[in-house]
Amino acid sequence: MQHKSVDVRTVSRNNFPFLIPYALFLLAGAILIIANSKAETHLEFNRFHNHFFDIFFQYLTYFGDGYIAIITVVVLLTVKFRYALLTALASLISALITQTLKHTLFSEVVRPAKFFEGLHDLYLVPGMENNFYNSFPSGHTTCAFALYFSIALIVENRGLKFFCFLFALAIGYSRIYLSQHFFEDVYAGSLIGVITTLIVYLLLRNSQAPWMDHSLRVLKRAA
């Protein structure tokens, strides 16, 4: 992440391994949302489950928790303040947007376990605590896309950028698999995470403040 002035086209060109598959996901997702009701889509997803994935997605979903973002920020402080600030601001601002929407405009939107209560025998992963309210948007998905898109913007390896997308998408899917969210919740959460991160990245990258390219290790040696 060099600090010369950049625009959206430059960022897109440098990060196409993340952004192109994400754009394809948005396109396919939009078609899915238009073609089916959220209930129909969720029931189709809910048909596919087995014991391995029950366990796998229960653990994977934790990588969309806020504490993972905090740990990442702490680690990045030892690399470069610019990186840590990007990840911290992107994660915090996107989380605030999502949580505000959850508890204001969409406070009445229920989660799958509540939505299908008495209507359909939904498969619920054994041992999983099921939430019932504040479904839209998905907070875990917002955090995942903000965090791993931040990392994708930092690293230069194209393979790692693509992996960041796949990892964020898998976390988003885990929320559907575990019936904690509908597809629309995950779709919206990903948009909030990516758009917020992109805006924060552009603002920080165009900043010329010298301290941003230092780290805790540099300060410790200086002391």
Backbone as JSON, one array per atom type, in Angstrom:
{
  "sequence": "MQHKSVDVRTVSRNNFPFLIPYALFLLAGAILIIANSKAETHLEFNRFHNHFFDIFFQYLTYFGDGYIAIITVVVLLTVKFRYALLTALASLISALITQTLKHTLFSEVVRPAKFFEGLHDLYLVPGMENNFYNSFPSGHTTCAFALYFSIALIVENRGLKFFCFLFALAIGYSRIYLSQHFFEDVYAGSLIGVITTLIVYLLLRNSQAPWMDHSLRVLKRAA",
  "N": [[0.84, -1.19, 0.0], [1.23, 1.72, -1.14], [1.6, 5.32, -0.73], [0.89, 7.08, -2.77], [-1.25, 9.21, -4.76], [-4.38, 7.87, -5.7], [-7.13, 6.5, -7.66], [-10.47, 5.13, -8.01], [-10.46, 3.46, -10.26], [-7.77, 2.72, -10.48], [-7.45, 1.29, -8.09], [-9.24, -0.79, -8.58], [-8.04, -2.05, -10.76], [-5.65, -2.94, -9.62], [-6.57, -4.74, -7.79], [-8.09, -6.75, -8.9], [-8.26, -9.6, -8.57], [-9.79, -9.95, -6.29], [-11.99, -8.19, -6.64], [-13.22, -8.74, -9.16], [-14.31, -11.46, -9.01], [-15.99, -10.84, -6.89], [-17.73, -8.98, -8.03], [-19.02, -10.67, -9.83], [-20.31, -12.33, -8.03], [-22.09, -10.46, -6.93], [-23.68, -9.93, -9.16], [-24.78, -12.48, -9.79], [-26.06, -12.89, -7.37], [-27.94, -10.79, -7.33], [-29.62, -11.58, -9.4], [-30.61, -13.93, -8.28], [-32.01, -12.93, -6.07], [-33.98, -11.41, -7.32], [-35.32, -13.36, -8.78], [-36.35, -15.21, -6.95], [-38.19, -15.61, -3.86], [-37.1, -14.65, -0.55], [-37.59, -16.68, 1.23], [-37.91, -18.99, -0.38], [-35.35, -19.16, -1.5], [-33.79, -19.57, 0.8], [-34.72, -22.02, 1.73], [-33.88, -23.68, -0.32], [-31.1, -23.54, -0.04], [-31.0, -24.67, 2.49], [-31.44, -27.33, 2.12], [-29.07, -28.65, 1.68], [-26.84, -30.23, 3.59], [-24.56, -31.71, 5.92], [-22.85, -33.76, 8.38], [-20.11, -33.08, 8.56], [-19.95, -30.46, 7.44], [-21.67, -29.16, 9.16], [-20.13, -28.94, 11.48], [-17.82, -27.69, 10.43], [-18.74, -25.14, 9.43], [-19.72, -24.04, 11.75], [-17.4, -23.38, 13.13], [-16.0, -21.85, 11.24], [-17.58, -19.56, 10.96], [-16.92, -17.95, 13.11], [-14.75, -16.47, 12.3], [-15.76, -14.2, 11.32], [-16.31, -12.62, 13.4], [-16.1, -9.72, 15.53], [-13.87, -9.67, 17.23], [-11.86, -10.96, 15.87], [-11.18, -9.09, 13.98], [-10.14, -7.14, 15.67], [-7.87, -8.44, 16.71], [-6.42, -8.7, 14.35], [-5.94, -6.0, 13.72], [-4.26, -5.28, 15.85], [-2.02, -6.89, 15.28], [-1.29, -5.77, 12.83], [-0.44, -3.27, 13.61], [2.18, -3.63, 14.25], [3.3, -3.81, 11.81], [2.58, -1.71, 9.92], [1.26, 1.48, 10.55], [-0.61, 2.59, 8.82], [-1.83, 0.38, 7.6], [-3.05, -0.84, 9.83], [-4.78, 1.19, 10.62], [-6.47, 1.41, 8.4], [-7.77, -1.13, 8.48], [-8.95, -1.04, 11.02], [-10.66, 1.26, 10.92], [-12.29, 0.64, 8.7], [-13.53, -1.72, 9.58], [-14.8, -0.83, 11.94], [-16.47, 1.37, 11.13], [-18.12, 0.16, 9.16], [-19.34, -1.76, 10.76], [-20.78, -0.14, 12.52], [-22.61, 1.01, 10.74], [-24.06, -1.25, 9.87], [-25.08, -2.25, 12.34], [-26.64, -0.09, 13.14], [-28.59, -0.04, 11.12], [-29.73, -2.57, 11.59], [-31.0, -2.18, 14.06], [-32.74, -0.1, 13.75], [-34.13, 0.85, 11.05], [-34.58, -1.77, 10.11], [-35.41, -3.29, 12.26], [-37.51, -4.99, 12.75], [-37.19, -7.19, 11.18], [-37.05, -10.61, 11.04], [-35.06, -13.57, 11.8], [-34.17, -16.65, 10.01], [-34.89, -18.98, 11.65], [-36.96, -18.02, 13.24], [-38.66, -16.95, 11.32], [-39.55, -19.19, 9.86], [-40.85, -20.59, 11.77], [-43.28, -22.8, 12.75], [-44.09, -22.96, 10.15], [-42.42, -24.38, 8.45], [-40.36, -27.28, 8.57], [-37.49, -26.54, 9.34], [-34.05, -27.29, 8.8], [-31.86, -27.21, 11.42], [-28.66, -26.64, 12.68], [-27.34, -28.93, 14.96], [-26.73, -28.1, 18.36], [-26.2, -25.48, 17.88], [-26.7, -22.16, 18.81], [-29.59, -20.45, 18.18], [-30.42, -17.35, 16.81], [-33.1, -14.95, 16.71], [-33.98, -12.4, 15.94], [-33.34, -9.11, 14.4], [-32.2, -9.48, 11.78], [-31.37, -8.32, 9.31], [-28.92, -6.08, 8.1], [-26.44, -8.76, 7.65], [-24.25, -8.97, 10.29], [-21.88, -10.46, 10.76], [-21.11, -11.04, 8.15], [-20.68, -8.47, 7.13], [-18.48, -7.68, 8.71], [-16.64, -9.65, 7.9], [-16.22, -9.14, 5.12], [-15.32, -6.49, 5.22], [-12.97, -6.79, 6.75], [-11.41, -8.78, 5.35], [-11.29, -7.77, 2.81], [-9.85, -5.49, 3.33], [-7.4, -6.67, 3.99], [-6.84, -7.82, 1.53], [-6.4, -5.52, 0.03], [-4.05, -4.7, 1.12], [-2.07, -6.73, 0.81], [0.13, -7.89, -1.82], [0.23, -10.15, -3.39], [-1.53, -11.88, -5.85], [-2.88, -14.29, -5.65], [-3.38, -14.45, -2.91], [-5.1, -12.31, -2.61], [-7.34, -13.24, -4.01], [-7.93, -15.44, -2.43], [-8.7, -14.12, -0.1], [-11.15, -13.07, -0.89], [-12.62, -15.47, -1.33], [-12.57, -16.51, 1.26], [-13.98, -14.59, 2.75], [-16.44, -14.79, 1.47], [-17.12, -17.44, 2.06], [-17.48, -17.26, 4.81], [-19.68, -15.58, 4.84], [-21.52, -17.34, 3.61], [-21.62, -19.25, 5.59], [-23.29, -18.12, 7.46], [-25.75, -18.39, 6.28], [-25.89, -21.15, 5.97], [-25.96, -21.96, 8.64], [-28.4, -21.04, 9.28], [-28.69, -18.53, 10.4], [-29.03, -16.26, 9.01], [-30.69, -14.83, 6.13], [-30.18, -15.04, 2.54], [-30.31, -12.45, 1.43], [-29.57, -10.86, 3.59], [-26.88, -11.46, 3.9], [-25.9, -10.67, 1.41], [-26.38, -7.86, 1.47], [-24.81, -7.21, 3.7], [-22.24, -7.78, 2.75], [-21.94, -5.82, 0.78], [-21.97, -3.45, 2.31], [-19.63, -3.84, 3.81], [-17.6, -3.96, 1.79], [-17.88, -1.53, 0.3], [-17.56, 0.43, 2.29], [-14.93, -0.14, 3.14], [-13.49, 0.38, 0.79], [-13.87, 3.16, 0.49], [-12.64, 4.15, 2.84], [-10.06, 3.21, 2.39], [-9.26, 4.69, 0.08], [-9.26, 7.29, 1.1], [-7.29, 7.12, 3.11], [-5.07, 6.25, 1.66], [-4.44, 8.38, 0.06], [-3.46, 10.09, 1.88], [-0.68, 11.89, 3.12], [0.64, 11.76, 5.51], [3.52, 11.27, 7.39], [3.82, 9.61, 9.68], [2.08, 7.52, 9.35], [3.28, 5.55, 7.92], [4.98, 4.33, 9.64], [5.62, 1.99, 12.34], [4.81, 0.07, 15.33], [7.09, -1.38, 15.93], [9.11, 0.15, 14.8], [8.93, 2.47, 16.35], [9.6, 1.4, 18.81], [12.27, 0.66, 18.41], [13.34, 3.18, 17.99], [13.02, 4.31, 20.47]],
  "CA": [[0.0, 0.0, 0.0], [2.01, 2.94, -1.24], [0.72, 6.42, -0.43], [0.67, 8.01, -3.86], [-2.66, 9.44, -5.02], [-5.0, 6.86, -6.55], [-8.56, 6.59, -7.8], [-11.18, 3.85, -7.96], [-10.02, 2.62, -11.37], [-6.46, 2.16, -10.13], [-7.67, 0.28, -7.06], [-9.89, -1.93, -9.23], [-7.05, -2.74, -11.59], [-4.66, -3.59, -8.76], [-7.2, -5.71, -6.9], [-9.09, -7.5, -9.66], [-8.52, -10.97, -8.09], [-10.86, -9.88, -5.3], [-13.15, -7.43, -7.08], [-13.95, -9.36, -10.27], [-15.22, -12.5, -8.5], [-17.03, -10.22, -6.05], [-18.72, -8.43, -8.95], [-19.79, -11.81, -10.34], [-21.18, -12.71, -6.92], [-23.16, -9.46, -6.85], [-24.57, -10.13, -10.31], [-25.53, -13.73, -9.57], [-26.91, -12.69, -6.2], [-29.05, -9.93, -7.72], [-30.54, -12.42, -10.18], [-31.25, -14.85, -7.33], [-32.95, -12.16, -5.25], [-35.1, -11.02, -8.17], [-36.04, -14.54, -9.28], [-36.96, -16.0, -5.88], [-38.41, -14.98, -2.56], [-36.02, -15.02, 0.38], [-37.95, -17.97, 1.83], [-37.59, -20.04, -1.36], [-33.89, -19.27, -1.6], [-33.22, -20.16, 2.01], [-35.09, -23.44, 1.79], [-33.01, -24.38, -1.26], [-29.8, -23.66, 0.64], [-31.16, -25.49, 3.68], [-31.5, -28.74, 1.72], [-27.73, -29.23, 1.59], [-26.13, -30.23, 4.87], [-24.06, -32.98, 6.44], [-22.21, -33.61, 9.69], [-18.83, -32.37, 8.42], [-20.18, -29.03, 7.24], [-22.26, -28.64, 10.39], [-19.01, -28.56, 12.36], [-16.94, -26.77, 9.71], [-19.27, -23.79, 9.36], [-19.83, -23.5, 13.11], [-16.11, -22.78, 13.48], [-15.64, -20.82, 10.26], [-18.36, -18.34, 11.16], [-16.26, -17.11, 14.12], [-13.79, -15.58, 11.67], [-16.46, -12.97, 11.01], [-16.54, -11.92, 14.66], [-15.33, -8.49, 15.69], [-12.59, -9.85, 17.93], [-10.85, -11.32, 14.87], [-10.74, -7.81, 13.41], [-9.31, -6.49, 16.68], [-6.58, -9.14, 16.72], [-5.74, -8.33, 13.1], [-5.47, -4.62, 13.86], [-3.11, -5.3, 16.77], [-0.88, -7.44, 14.53], [-0.9, -4.81, 11.78], [0.26, -2.14, 14.25], [3.6, -3.95, 14.23], [3.73, -3.79, 10.41], [2.48, -0.32, 9.45], [0.08, 2.12, 11.11], [-1.56, 2.79, 7.74], [-2.57, -0.87, 7.44], [-3.87, -1.03, 11.02], [-5.83, 2.2, 10.6], [-7.41, 0.98, 7.37], [-8.55, -2.26, 8.97], [-9.73, -0.61, 12.18], [-11.73, 2.17, 10.5], [-13.22, -0.08, 7.82], [-14.31, -2.65, 10.41], [-15.63, -0.08, 12.89], [-17.52, 2.14, 10.45], [-19.08, -0.75, 8.54], [-20.1, -2.37, 11.85], [-21.74, 0.87, 13.0], [-23.67, 1.13, 9.73], [-24.88, -2.45, 9.93], [-25.8, -2.33, 13.61], [-27.66, 0.96, 13.12], [-29.68, -0.52, 10.27], [-30.37, -3.7, 12.27], [-31.78, -1.78, 15.22], [-33.64, 1.02, 13.43], [-34.98, 0.63, 9.88], [-34.91, -3.18, 9.89], [-35.47, -3.94, 13.58], [-38.59, -5.98, 12.78], [-36.88, -8.31, 10.29], [-36.66, -11.78, 11.84], [-34.13, -14.52, 11.2], [-34.84, -17.85, 9.48], [-35.49, -19.86, 12.66], [-38.22, -17.4, 13.66], [-39.48, -16.77, 10.12], [-40.15, -20.47, 9.45], [-41.45, -21.22, 12.94], [-44.65, -23.22, 12.51], [-44.38, -22.99, 8.71], [-41.6, -25.38, 7.76], [-39.42, -27.98, 9.44], [-36.17, -26.09, 8.91], [-32.92, -27.99, 9.4], [-31.01, -26.36, 12.25], [-27.45, -27.36, 13.08], [-27.38, -29.32, 16.38], [-25.8, -27.43, 19.25], [-26.04, -24.08, 17.48], [-27.67, -21.24, 19.42], [-30.27, -19.75, 17.09], [-30.95, -16.02, 17.06], [-34.41, -14.8, 16.08], [-34.31, -11.05, 15.5], [-32.27, -8.26, 13.85], [-31.58, -10.3, 10.74], [-30.85, -7.59, 8.15], [-28.02, -6.96, 7.32], [-25.63, -9.69, 8.43], [-23.08, -8.35, 10.91], [-20.69, -11.28, 10.53], [-20.7, -10.86, 6.75], [-20.12, -7.12, 7.03], [-17.15, -7.73, 9.3], [-15.77, -10.51, 7.09], [-15.84, -8.48, 3.88], [-14.51, -5.32, 5.56], [-11.67, -7.24, 7.21], [-10.6, -9.5, 4.37], [-11.03, -6.86, 1.69], [-8.74, -4.67, 3.81], [-6.18, -7.46, 3.84], [-6.61, -7.95, 0.08], [-5.85, -4.24, -0.43], [-2.71, -4.56, 1.69], [-1.13, -7.69, 0.23], [0.37, -7.72, -3.25], [0.07, -11.43, -4.06], [-2.87, -12.01, -6.43], [-3.51, -15.49, -5.1], [-3.87, -14.13, -1.57], [-6.26, -11.43, -2.81], [-8.46, -14.1, -4.38], [-8.26, -16.23, -1.25], [-9.43, -13.23, 0.81], [-12.54, -13.04, -1.35], [-13.24, -16.77, -1.06], [-12.72, -16.68, 2.7], [-15.08, -13.72, 3.17], [-17.67, -15.36, 0.93], [-17.41, -18.65, 2.82], [-18.02, -16.82, 6.1], [-21.04, -15.15, 4.55], [-22.33, -18.53, 3.37], [-21.8, -19.95, 6.86], [-24.43, -17.53, 8.14], [-26.94, -18.99, 5.66], [-25.87, -22.58, 6.3], [-26.34, -22.1, 10.05], [-29.74, -20.44, 9.38], [-28.66, -17.3, 11.19], [-29.39, -15.17, 8.11], [-31.14, -15.09, 4.76], [-29.21, -14.63, 1.53], [-30.36, -10.99, 1.3], [-28.82, -10.29, 4.72], [-25.47, -11.65, 3.57], [-25.65, -9.83, 0.23], [-26.29, -6.47, 1.92], [-23.65, -7.09, 4.59], [-21.02, -7.75, 1.94], [-21.88, -4.5, 0.13], [-21.58, -2.46, 3.32], [-18.23, -4.07, 4.14], [-16.71, -3.63, 0.67], [-17.96, -0.1, -0.04], [-16.94, 1.19, 3.38], [-13.49, -0.37, 3.1], [-12.96, 1.07, -0.38], [-13.85, 4.6, 0.78], [-11.61, 4.38, 3.84], [-8.77, 2.96, 1.73], [-8.93, 5.81, -0.79], [-8.96, 8.44, 1.95], [-6.02, 6.91, 3.79], [-3.97, 6.1, 0.7], [-4.09, 9.71, -0.44], [-2.87, 10.86, 2.98], [0.78, 11.93, 3.06], [1.18, 11.85, 6.87], [4.67, 10.35, 7.52], [3.69, 8.64, 10.78], [1.26, 6.4, 8.95], [4.12, 4.5, 7.35], [5.79, 3.75, 10.7], [4.96, 0.9, 13.06], [5.22, -0.03, 16.73], [8.46, -1.87, 15.96], [9.99, 1.29, 14.5], [8.91, 3.35, 17.53], [10.33, 0.71, 19.89], [13.72, 0.78, 18.13], [13.71, 4.58, 18.16], [13.08, 4.59, 21.91]],
  "C": [[0.87, 1.24, 0.0], [1.07, 4.12, -1.08], [0.66, 7.46, -1.53], [-0.82, 8.1, -4.14], [-3.2, 8.41, -6.01], [-6.48, 7.14, -6.68], [-9.16, 5.19, -7.83], [-10.71, 2.92, -9.07], [-8.67, 1.97, -11.09], [-6.6, 1.05, -9.09], [-8.28, -0.97, -7.68], [-8.9, -2.74, -10.04], [-6.05, -3.51, -10.74], [-5.25, -4.72, -7.91], [-8.28, -6.53, -7.59], [-9.28, -8.94, -9.17], [-9.59, -11.04, -7.01], [-12.12, -9.3, -5.92], [-13.91, -8.06, -8.24], [-14.84, -10.51, -9.79], [-16.31, -11.93, -7.6], [-18.12, -9.61, -6.92], [-19.61, -9.53, -9.53], [-20.77, -12.31, -9.27], [-22.36, -11.75, -6.81], [-24.17, -9.65, -7.97], [-25.43, -11.37, -10.12], [-26.5, -13.58, -8.41], [-28.12, -11.84, -6.52], [-30.09, -10.72, -8.5], [-31.31, -13.35, -9.25], [-32.31, -14.14, -6.51], [-34.19, -11.78, -6.06], [-35.97, -12.22, -8.54], [-36.8, -15.3, -8.2], [-37.24, -15.16, -4.65], [-37.3, -15.41, -1.62], [-36.32, -16.36, 1.05], [-37.58, -19.12, 0.91], [-36.09, -20.26, -1.45], [-33.31, -19.95, -0.38], [-33.54, -21.65, 2.1], [-34.25, -24.27, 0.82], [-31.63, -24.58, -0.66], [-29.89, -24.67, 1.78], [-31.22, -26.98, 3.37], [-30.14, -29.42, 1.8], [-27.02, -29.11, 2.93], [-25.62, -31.64, 5.17], [-23.26, -32.71, 7.71], [-20.91, -32.82, 9.6], [-19.05, -30.87, 8.31], [-20.89, -28.39, 8.43], [-21.16, -28.13, 11.33], [-18.14, -27.5, 11.71], [-17.46, -25.34, 9.75], [-19.53, -23.19, 10.74], [-18.54, -22.82, 13.53], [-15.74, -21.65, 12.52], [-16.34, -19.51, 10.53], [-17.72, -17.4, 12.17], [-15.23, -16.16, 13.51], [-14.44, -14.31, 11.14], [-16.82, -12.19, 12.25], [-15.63, -10.69, 14.77], [-13.99, -8.68, 16.34], [-11.49, -10.3, 16.98], [-10.3, -10.05, 14.22], [-9.82, -7.09, 14.39], [-7.92, -7.12, 16.73], [-5.76, -8.76, 15.49], [-5.18, -6.92, 13.18], [-4.24, -4.56, 14.75], [-1.87, -5.82, 16.06], [-0.38, -6.43, 13.52], [-0.21, -3.57, 12.35], [1.77, -2.37, 14.27], [4.17, -3.95, 12.81], [3.74, -2.37, 9.87], [1.18, 0.27, 9.99], [-1.0, 2.33, 10.04], [-2.45, 1.56, 7.55], [-3.54, -1.08, 8.61], [-5.05, -0.05, 11.02], [-6.9, 1.87, 9.56], [-8.35, -0.1, 7.91], [-9.46, -1.86, 10.12], [-10.92, 0.26, 11.76], [-12.76, 1.46, 9.63], [-14.12, -1.0, 8.63], [-15.27, -1.9, 11.31], [-16.78, 0.64, 12.19], [-18.56, 1.23, 9.82], [-19.94, -1.43, 9.61], [-21.16, -1.4, 12.38], [-22.9, 1.04, 12.04], [-24.62, -0.05, 9.83], [-25.71, -2.52, 11.21], [-26.89, -1.26, 13.71], [-28.86, 0.53, 12.29], [-30.46, -1.65, 10.95], [-31.37, -3.23, 13.32], [-32.68, -0.58, 14.98], [-34.57, 0.64, 12.28], [-35.44, -0.81, 9.73], [-35.01, -3.96, 11.2], [-36.52, -5.04, 13.64], [-38.3, -7.21, 11.91], [-36.35, -9.48, 11.11], [-35.73, -12.7, 11.05], [-34.86, -15.8, 10.79], [-35.54, -18.73, 10.52], [-36.84, -19.33, 13.14], [-39.18, -17.3, 12.48], [-40.24, -18.05, 9.77], [-40.84, -21.2, 10.61], [-42.93, -21.53, 12.67], [-45.03, -23.32, 11.04], [-43.64, -24.12, 8.0], [-40.62, -25.99, 8.75], [-38.0, -27.7, 8.97], [-35.08, -26.92, 9.58], [-32.05, -26.98, 10.14], [-29.85, -27.18, 12.77], [-27.5, -27.67, 14.58], [-26.32, -28.58, 17.2], [-25.6, -25.96, 18.95], [-27.11, -23.24, 18.15], [-28.29, -20.39, 18.32], [-30.79, -18.39, 17.55], [-32.24, -15.85, 16.27], [-34.67, -13.43, 15.46], [-33.09, -10.32, 14.93], [-31.49, -9.0, 12.77], [-30.85, -9.5, 9.67], [-30.16, -6.3, 8.58], [-27.24, -7.89, 8.24], [-24.37, -9.01, 8.97], [-21.79, -9.13, 10.68], [-20.18, -11.1, 9.1], [-20.1, -9.49, 6.53], [-18.69, -7.11, 7.53], [-16.19, -8.52, 8.42], [-15.31, -9.78, 5.83], [-15.03, -7.21, 4.15], [-13.09, -5.74, 5.93], [-10.83, -7.84, 6.1], [-10.41, -8.72, 3.07], [-9.9, -5.91, 2.08], [-7.42, -5.4, 3.62], [-5.82, -7.61, 2.37], [-5.99, -6.67, -0.48], [-4.41, -4.06, 0.03], [-1.7, -5.46, 0.99], [-0.99, -7.47, -1.27], [0.14, -9.01, -4.04], [-1.37, -11.62, -4.55], [-3.61, -13.22, -5.9], [-4.1, -15.23, -3.73], [-5.1, -13.22, -1.65], [-7.5, -12.26, -3.13], [-8.9, -14.95, -3.2], [-9.05, -15.39, -0.25], [-10.9, -13.14, 0.42], [-13.25, -14.35, -1.0], [-13.5, -16.96, 0.43], [-13.89, -15.84, 3.22], [-16.41, -14.29, 2.69], [-18.08, -16.61, 1.7], [-17.99, -18.3, 4.19], [-19.45, -16.34, 5.92], [-21.97, -16.33, 4.35], [-22.59, -19.29, 4.68], [-23.01, -19.41, 7.62], [-25.74, -18.07, 7.59], [-27.02, -20.46, 6.05], [-26.37, -22.82, 7.72], [-27.73, -21.54, 10.32], [-29.78, -19.27, 10.36], [-29.1, -16.11, 10.34], [-29.96, -15.7, 6.81], [-30.06, -14.62, 3.79], [-29.15, -13.11, 1.38], [-29.55, -10.3, 2.4], [-27.32, -10.32, 4.43], [-25.06, -10.75, 2.41], [-25.45, -8.37, 0.65], [-25.08, -6.25, 2.82], [-22.35, -7.0, 3.82], [-20.85, -6.39, 1.27], [-21.42, -3.42, 1.11], [-20.09, -2.6, 3.63], [-17.29, -3.62, 3.04], [-16.71, -2.14, 0.36], [-17.3, 0.75, 1.03], [-15.43, 1.07, 3.34], [-12.85, 0.38, 1.94], [-12.85, 2.57, -0.12], [-12.74, 4.93, 1.77], [-10.22, 4.22, 3.22], [-8.34, 4.15, 0.88], [-8.55, 7.04, 0.02], [-7.59, 8.31, 2.6], [-4.85, 6.86, 2.81], [-3.53, 7.45, 0.17], [-3.54, 10.62, 0.65], [-1.35, 10.76, 2.92], [1.43, 11.96, 4.45], [2.3, 10.83, 7.06], [4.49, 9.27, 8.57], [2.91, 7.39, 10.37], [2.08, 5.24, 8.37], [5.16, 3.98, 8.34], [5.01, 2.61, 11.36], [5.43, 0.9, 14.5], [6.66, -0.52, 16.84], [9.46, -0.75, 15.71], [10.07, 2.21, 15.71], [9.7, 2.74, 18.66], [11.83, 0.81, 19.66], [14.2, 2.2, 18.35], [13.86, 4.95, 19.63], [14.31, 3.97, 22.54]]
}
